[in-house]
Amino acid sequence: MSVKGKSILLKVLLSPFAFLYGVIVTIRNWMFDNALLPSVSYDFPVICVGNITVGGTGKTPFTEYLIRLLQGQKKVGVLSRGYKRSTSGYLLSTKYSKASEIGDEPCQIKRKFPDVVLAVDADRRRGIRKMREAEVCPDLILLDDAYQHRYVKPGFSILLIDYNRLVTEDSLLPLGQLREPVRSMNRANIVVVNKCPTNATPMELRIIKKNLALYPYQTLYFSSIAYGDIIPVFDSCVFAVETLKKEALRAGNYSVLCVTGIATPKPLEEYIATFAKELKPMQFGDHHNFSKSDILSIEQEFKSIASPNKIILTTEKDAVRLQENPHISDELKKVICSVPLTVRFLADEESFNKQILDYVRKN
């Protein structure tokens, strides 16, 4: 059977399950919309950052963008589920919290923004209540990845869509990657098409806008992912800050072993390829916990690179997990660095900022 034939057969087999899943999600949303299931709202600013697809749409870099925007004016709180953590229930993070305890992305945020009040709890209502009862009480709370957690009714919702996997061209699980039907976008105040190429044409963006068909009360923005200066993961790293500039790596003809445990490693690999003499990718599953054998494989792969100038690059999310890994040798610690991510708007950044700040001030 041809690849196309297998694809059609798979679609036929999965379509009934996608239909059934869609019915269940639609009934659930209808029950929340009609107050048959309880949804709690709050008298202080609660901003939800989420998506309606499985996989990375850039929620963590976007949450960090909001922290930078708001932290100078208010005491910011962040509440996350803490995906793949070893703990359960409510946990308020400290500067000593480990990725295994609170999850890799919350740990990344806490280390970058130590003054943020960060907690994890799968039960967002309980999490919000306990955060407000804490000794250091946040003025506002950012809900990370809580668009489907409808027991909480946020005052403001930001929905992220991946430019490379538009929801209008996707299907419901398990046929596609959609957690909810496309019409669920109507709960968002702001929709951001993220991970856009910086050279996207106005015509391309207008077509996306037309296909999304947002309501008048919703605002659409387009953003891209930008990469910051490379930083060491361990204190024993042998590379100086000047050496880690991409221009310096390019001039030094550096070969790069790119180790990732994220949903979509391709954009990072494409970025590294712009300055690396040679790129060797090692891809693991999203939120992967590196085993002893994984670390040995990474070490062997790195040793197999013939170039005398070589380095291991990874993501910030992977870095917080690697920092806690007991199997990493002292030699590996010397050569592992991470590439930070930031969000950049293609246009109208001031308008976006004003919309967020106005909501916070009014509430």
N, C-alpha and C positions, 0 to 999 in steps of 0.2 A: 504493500500500500504506500502511496506517495505521502510526502509530508503534508501536503494540502488535504489529502483524503483523511489522514489521521486527525488533522485539526478539525475538520468538519465533523468527524465521528465523535471526537471529544466534546465538541460544542453541543451536539445532539444529546449526548449522555448527561452532560452537566446542566443543561437548560432547565429541566424540571426541578432540580435542587435549587437553582438560582431563583426560580419563580416562587418556590415554597419559602425560601429565605426572605424574599422581598415581601411576601404576604405577612410574615411574622413581624418584620421590622415596621411595616406600614401600620399594622394593628397597634403595635407598641407606641409608635409616635402619635397615632390618633388618640390613644388613651391619655397620653400626657397633654396633648393639645386640648382635650375636653375635660381635663381635671379628674379623670377616672384613676389616674395614678398621681401621687403627690409630687409637686415640684416646689422647692423652697427658693424664695428670692430674698435679697438682703438690702439693708439700708446703708451700705457702704459699697465702694467700687469693687466689682468682681468681673474680671475680664477673662474670657475663655479663648484659648488658642488651640485649634484642632483641625481635623480634616474629616472627610468621609471616605477615605481610601485606606487600604492597608499599606504600610511601608512609609518610608521617609518622605516628607514634604518640606522638611526644614523647620520643624516646630521648635527645636531647641535653639538654633540661631535666632529665630524670630522672638522667642521668649527673652533671650539675652538682649535683643534690640530694645524691647519694651522696658527691660530693667534699666538699661542705660538712659532711656528717655525719661523715666519716672523717678529714679532713685534719688536724684538731687532735690526733689520736691516733697516726696512722701516716703514713709517707711514701707518698703515693698515686701510683700509675702509671695512665695511661690508654693503651690500645692501640686504635687505630682502623684501618680500611682506608684512610681518606683518599680518599673518593669524589671522582672527577673531578679529582684532582691531576695536575700535569704531570710529576711524578717517578714513579719506580717502585722496588720493593724496600723495604728497611728504611730509615727515616729518623727520627732522634731530633730532636725539635723544640727550638728555642731561642726566646728572646724576640724574635728577629729573623725567625723563620720566617714566610713569606707563605702566604696562603690558596691560592695557585696551587701551592705546593710541598707542602703537607700536607693540603689540603682545607679548605673553609670552616668546617665544624663543629669539627674539631680546632683550627683556628686561633682560633675563637671561645673554646673552652675554655681554651687556653693563655694568651690575653690576659686572661681573667677570673681565671685561677688560675695565675699565673706559677711558683709553687713546685711544681706538679704535674709529674711526669716523664711527658711525653707523646711517644708515638712512633706512626708509621704503618707498616703492613705488611699486605699482603693475606694473607701467610702468617703466621697468628697464632702458630704454634709457633716459628717463627724469631724473630718479633717479641718474644715473651715471653723467649726465651733471650737475645737481645741486650740487652733491657732489664735483665735480671738480671746481665748481665756489665758493664753500664755503670758508670762511675765513681760516679754517684749511683744507687744501687740502690733501687727501690721496695719497700716491705714488702708491698704488695698491689697487684693489677692489676685495673682495671675494663676489661672487654672491651666496646667499643661496637659494637653491631650484629653480634654473632657467634653468634646462636642457630643459624644453619645451618652454621656452621663447626665441624663435629663432629670434626675432627682434634684439637681441643682439648676436653678434658672439664673444664669449670669446676667448682669446688667448690660454687658457688651460682649459680642462674639465675633471673633476673627477666624475665618475659614481659609485654610491654605490649600491651594491646588498646584500640583506639579505640572509645569509647562510640558514636560516630556511624556506625561500620561494624563491627559485632560479627562475630566470626569464625563464630559459629553461624548467621549469616544470609548468609554469603559463599560463594563457590565458588573452586575452584582455578584458577590461571592456565591459559589466557588467558581463560577464561569469567568469572572473578572476579579477586580481588586476593590470594588466598591463595598463599603460597610453599610451604606444606606442608599436609597434611590437619589438620583440627581436633584429631585425637587426638595430634598432636605436642605439644600443650600439656602432656602428661604428663611431659615432661622438666623442667618449671619447678618450682622450689621455691615461688616467689611469682608470682602472676598479679595484675596491676594493670589495672583498667579505667580508662583515662586519658581526659582531655578530657570528663569528666562535667559536665553543668550543675550549678551550685551548688544549684539548687532541685530536684534529682532526688528523687523521693519514695522512702521506704523500700520501698514496694510495687514500684516500678520496679527497684530494686536487688535485691530478693529474686527477682524474675523472671529477671534476668540471672544471678544466682548459680545458680538452679535449672537454667537452660539450659546453663550452662557445665559443670555436673556434675563439679566437680573431685574429685580423690582426697583422702583424709584427710590425706595428708602435704603437701598443698598449702594455701597460705593466700591468700585473696582480699582485695584492697583496692580501694577506689575513690578516684580523685583527679581533680582538675580543673586546668586551666591558668589561672594568674593572671598579670596584666600588671604589671610594675614601672614605676617612674618613667622617663619618656622622657629619653633622653640624647643629646647631640650626637654625630654621627659624625666630624666634622672639628673641629680646634682653632679654625678660623676661624668657627665657627658664631656667628650673631648673637644667638641666643636665650639668655637667662639661665636658670639652673636653675628659678627661681620661675616663669618664664613657661611652662615646659614641663609644669607640673602640669596634669593634665587639667581641673581646675576653672578654672584660669586660661585655658586654651585655649577652654573652653566660654564663659567670661565675655567673652573677647575676640572671640567669633564667628569663630573661625578656620576657614578652609576647608583641607581636607587632601587632598593627592595621596598615595595609598597605593601604594607601589611594592614588589612582592613577587616573589621567585623561589623559592617554596616549594611543597610538595605541596598544602597545604590553606590557602589565604589567607582563606577566608570567616570563620573565627572572629575573626581580627585585624581584618578590615574591620567586622565587627559590633561589636567593642569600640570602634573608633575612631568609629563612627557614634553612639555614646552621648554624645560630647562635641563632635563636629565640626558646624559649621554646614552644611557641604557636604562630601561625600566623593566623590572621583574615584579609582576603582581602576585600577591598571595592573598586570596579571598576566603574569608570565613563567614559564617552566618551572622545575621544581625544580633548584636548584644552577646557575641560569642565569648564564653569563658575559656581562656586558653589553657589547655592541659599541658602536662609535662612533655608529652610527645609533640604537641603543637609547637612548643618553645624550641624543642630539639630540631624540628623540621625547619623552623625559621632560622635557627643558627646555622644549620647545614646549607640552607639555600643562600644565606648571606656569605658564607665561606666559599661557595661555588662561584661567586662573582670574581672574575679575574682582575678587574681594575683595582689599582691600589687606592684610588679615591672612591669611596663608597659609603653609603649611609642608609639607614632604615627610617622610612617615614610612615607615619600612621595618623589617625584622626585623634582629636581631643577626647572623644568618647572612648576610643580604644585605649588611649593613654592612661586614663584613670583606672582602668582594669589592669593594665600591664604594671602599673606602679605597685599594685598589691600582690602581684604574682610572685610566689616564692621560688619559682623554677628558673627565673631569668638570671643568667650568669653575670658576673661583674663586667665581662668583656662586652656582652650585648648592651648593658646599661650605658656604655660609653658612646654608643652609636645610634641610639633610638631617639628620634625627634618627632614632634607632631605639627600638623598644619591646621591652624585655627580657621574657623569659618565665620563670616559676617554676612549680614544682609545689606544689599544696596538696591534702592528703588531706581527704576528706569526713569521715572518722572514723578512729580507731585509728592515728594517726601514731606515737604512742609505741610501740605494739606492733610496727609496721614497723621503726622505728629499732632497737628491742631485738633483733629477729630478725637484722638485719644485723650489729649490733655483737657479738652473741653468736657468730655464725659466725666473724667476724674474730678474736675473742679466743681461741676454741677452736682456731684453725688457725694 
